[in-house]
Amino acid sequence: MIPVTKPFLPSQEEYQRHLNAIWNRQWLTNNGPLVNELETRLKEYLDTSNVLFLANGTLALQIAVKVFDLKGEVITTPFSYVATTSAIVWENCRPVFVDIDAETFNIDPSKIEEAITEDTTAILATHVFGNACDIDAIKTIADKHNLHVIYDAAHCFGTKYKNKTVFEYGDVSTASFHATKLFHTIEGGAVFCQDNELADKMGLLRNFGHTSPVTFGSVGINAKNSEFHAAMGLCCLDHIDDILVTRKTQWQRYESLLRAEKRIQLLKITPGCEFNYAYFPIVLQDEAQLNKVTAALNLQYVQPRRYFYPSLNNLSYVKQQPCPVSESISERVICLPLYHSLRKEDQDMITRVIIKNL
Ligand SMILES: Cc1ncc(COP(=O)(O)O)c(C=O)c1O
């Protein structure tokens, strides 16, 4: 079976070393030494101002919305994983969908201003597939209308924009460290921000609002993560350069094998973005072709995935708003298998099957 993704796993010995230390200390969670070490090493590796390690990327989004006490309307992308929208709705805000760019698949900044009303409080955009949004254009609009900017950077470990990690942009950026991601902690996520006070506030939100064992500075939730998850993160960080280089090589192999095929649309990388090669989406001509290609791949025990379907503006629990570009891409896009141990021969076979079945 060739699934769309497989988690990277360090050797058991590497993980065991951390387990031995956990057993010795008997400190399993609540801001333990491995959580602290992971945050420090992430900060160094990514060169970011503040990072808080969290239980998952969905809570990271919820905390980002909560910390600004957002109300009213939040402008967002319809082309993302469902967590981007559900975090907005969960925090009692209304998602307002702005259609995407047909080539980068990210929110189209030229359509944002017409969606702004007096109820708009923020823009929450996803750097989808690890490809940065047009960050400068979004910042210009946000500054002009005094809006907060939150980036769902769930896919973005290793992505840079204008020579800086993409996590340094926006008022807050969120990441997912789920097992399917390039860098993972089994389950996990993070919020990043430049402002120290904001980081302190998010720290309170992460830990029930505790300012001491008996005092509470704000409402809070349990978004902490454990020593066991931090241990996996530390092991994966030891291999991250190799993971990123391998991913780039694999991505470029798919690209070289499919570039000449005009019936398939490939992702356009945003100008200024140093891509992390996290996903390899292909857009087919229509849904019938997508089904045909998928069935042919399944026959060879290959499982591509429909990332992202449906277009989020069509979710049952949001006010439906037309987003024709996102709807069209959503109906036609699949991501090809991409993971550290994927073999060249498998990539060659996958592309052969695709081309034969167009
Ligand atoms: C774009 C995006 N945002 C948010 C999430 C949620 O992250 P998590 O699964 O860590 O809660 C995901 C998960 O895959 C995602 O793809």
The ligand as an SDF file (V2000), in Angstrom:
LIG
                    3D

 16 16  0  0  0  0  0  0  0  0999 V2000
   -4.7750   23.7830    7.1250 C   0  0  0  0  0  0  0  0  0  0  0  0
   -4.9560   23.0610    8.4310 C   0  0  0  0  0  0  0  0  0  0  0  0
   -5.3280   23.7600    9.5060 N   0  0  0  0  0  0  0  0  0  0  0  0
   -5.5000   23.1680   10.7070 C   0  0  0  0  0  0  0  0  0  0  0  0
   -5.3060   21.8090   10.8680 C   0  0  0  0  0  0  0  0  0  0  0  0
   -5.5480   21.1840   12.1940 C   0  0  0  0  0  0  0  0  0  0  0  0
   -4.4060   20.6690   12.7550 O   0  0  0  0  0  0  0  0  0  0  0  0
   -4.4850   19.4830   13.8410 P   0  0  0  0  0  0  0  0  0  0  0  0
   -4.8160   18.2320   13.0980 O   0  0  0  0  0  0  0  0  0  0  0  0
   -3.1040   19.4550   14.4200 O   0  0  0  0  0  0  0  0  0  0  0  0
   -5.5220   19.8560   14.8390 O   0  0  0  0  0  0  0  0  0  0  0  0
   -4.9230   21.0350    9.7590 C   0  0  0  0  0  0  0  0  0  0  0  0
   -4.7250   19.5840    9.9430 C   0  0  0  0  0  0  0  0  0  0  0  0
   -4.3400   18.8490    9.1210 O   0  0  0  0  0  0  0  0  0  0  0  0
   -4.7540   21.6650    8.5010 C   0  0  0  0  0  0  0  0  0  0  0  0
   -4.4170   20.9650    7.4150 O   0  0  0  0  0  0  0  0  0  0  0  0
  1  2  1  0
  2  3  1  0
  2 15  2  0
  3  4  2  0
  4  5  1  0
  5  6  1  0
  5 12  2  0
  6  7  1  0
  7  8  1  0
  8  9  2  0
  8 10  1  0
  8 11  1  0
 12 13  1  0
 12 15  1  0
 13 14  2  0
 15 16  1  0
M  END
$$$$
